[in-house]
Amino acid sequence: MTVLDDIIVGVKEDMEARRRLVSPVELKDRVAAAAPARDAWAALGGPSATREDLKVIAEIKRRSPSKGDLAPIEDPASLAAQYEDGGASVISVLTEQRRFGGSLADLDAVRATVNIPLLRKDFTVDEYQIWEARAHGADLILLIVAALSDAQLADYSALSRELGMNVLVETHTEQEIERAVAANARIIGVNVRNLKTLDVDRSLFASLAGLIPAEAVIVAESGVRSADDVSHYAASGANAILVGEALVSDATPRERINEFKAAGAAAIAVRN
Ligand SMILES: O=C(O)c1ccccc1NCC(=O)[C@H](O)[C@H](O)COP(=O)(O)O
């Protein structure tokens, strides 16, 4: 069994436990009462002609299968506020419990504090999680191509759109990019971390980004540790970066986001 398979087994068990507490009907009532979703597509730059700088998706991540404990993050809302102040365009809240130490309570706390769009970062394998994401204030959800069939990708994308949310479709191979494009994904991520082996290969981004249509917002995911990494992703075609570890383990995440944005803007100026 791969790491990803193992994570998904736990995700399904935890979701069934939540479903016993909150029925799908109750969840849909909560969605009906929720404020409309914010436009994460626009926040990430929108149409290609209007994209100027490198956008940062800043992640709330306590621990991970690859690194173990990263940061206790006792007050996720306070960290999120620092991310927003620093110029993040979207905040990613990892809600998976067993391997990442997250929860929907984190999403609630962050939603109550910041105004920018939120990504519910989880391993989506059931429509129930999409309703949950919206009920808890998410504006964007993650769909990992490697974890889904083409039918699931299409159905979950359609449901997310119906609920007013955008979708970050995550890929790791050429074939997965083809599947993301066939599903009409408008925000496509290349995760340089192989979720089956946990290997991180930053050079993968440059080899795959060119296969993604320019209309899509292209997100470089994982492996940002320095401004040089950001420059590499931006020079290779990234419109946005998704950063977890480097921000949660930094005493001054605001300044770190500034540094990354400056490195990205400089690389994009050369690229254009
Ligand atoms: O981070 C992991 O170890 C991991 C393992 C298995 C599945 C997913 C995993 N991470 C999710 C992510 O994609 C990252 O949290 C995100 O891209 C940020 O990465 P980083 O900046 O390297 O923390």
Ligand as a Chemical Component Dictionary entry (heavy atoms), coordinates in Angstrom:
data_LIG
# 
_chem_comp.id                   LIG 
_chem_comp.type                 NON-POLYMER 
_chem_comp.pdbx_formal_charge   0 
_chem_comp.three_letter_code    LIG 
# 
loop_
_chem_comp_atom.comp_id 
_chem_comp_atom.atom_id 
_chem_comp_atom.alt_atom_id 
_chem_comp_atom.type_symbol 
_chem_comp_atom.charge 
_chem_comp_atom.model_Cartn_x 
_chem_comp_atom.model_Cartn_y 
_chem_comp_atom.model_Cartn_z 
_chem_comp_atom.pdbx_ordinal 
LIG O1  O1  O 0 3.876 16.850 3.174  1  
LIG C1  C1  C 0 3.837 15.596 3.133  2  
LIG O2  O2  O 0 4.676 14.865 3.697  3  
LIG C2  C2  C 0 2.747 14.892 2.392  4  
LIG C3  C3  C 0 2.718 13.503 2.378  5  
LIG C4  C4  C 0 1.721 12.828 1.726  6  
LIG C5  C5  C 0 0.701 13.512 1.102  7  
LIG C6  C6  C 0 0.700 14.902 1.088  8  
LIG C7  C7  C 0 1.716 15.588 1.726  9  
LIG N1  N1  N 0 1.743 16.960 1.752  10 
LIG C8  C8  C 0 0.736 17.767 1.174  11 
LIG C9  C9  C 0 1.323 18.828 0.343  12 
LIG O3  O3  O 0 1.169 18.752 -0.830 13 
LIG C10 C10 C 0 2.101 19.903 1.026  14 
LIG O4  O4  O 0 1.593 20.105 2.305  15 
LIG C11 C11 C 0 2.123 21.257 0.325  16 
LIG O5  O5  O 0 2.369 21.152 -1.027 17 
LIG C12 C12 C 0 3.223 22.132 0.982  18 
LIG O6  O6  O 0 4.457 21.455 0.901  19 
LIG P1  P1  P 0 5.745 21.994 1.698  20 
LIG O7  O7  O 0 5.890 23.446 1.399  21 
LIG O8  O8  O 0 6.880 21.198 1.143  22 
LIG O9  O9  O 0 5.478 21.751 3.139  23 
# 
loop_
_chem_comp_bond.comp_id 
_chem_comp_bond.atom_id_1 
_chem_comp_bond.atom_id_2 
_chem_comp_bond.value_order 
_chem_comp_bond.pdbx_ordinal 
LIG O1  C1  DOUB 1  
LIG C1  O2  SING 2  
LIG C1  C2  SING 3  
LIG C2  C3  SING 4  
LIG C2  C7  DOUB 5  
LIG C3  C4  DOUB 6  
LIG C4  C5  SING 7  
LIG C5  C6  DOUB 8  
LIG C6  C7  SING 9  
LIG C7  N1  SING 10 
LIG N1  C8  SING 11 
LIG C8  C9  SING 12 
LIG C9  O3  DOUB 13 
LIG C9  C10 SING 14 
LIG C10 O4  SING 15 
LIG C10 C11 SING 16 
LIG C11 O5  SING 17 
LIG C11 C12 SING 18 
LIG C12 O6  SING 19 
LIG O6  P1  SING 20 
LIG P1  O7  DOUB 21 
LIG P1  O8  SING 22 
LIG P1  O9  SING 23 
# 
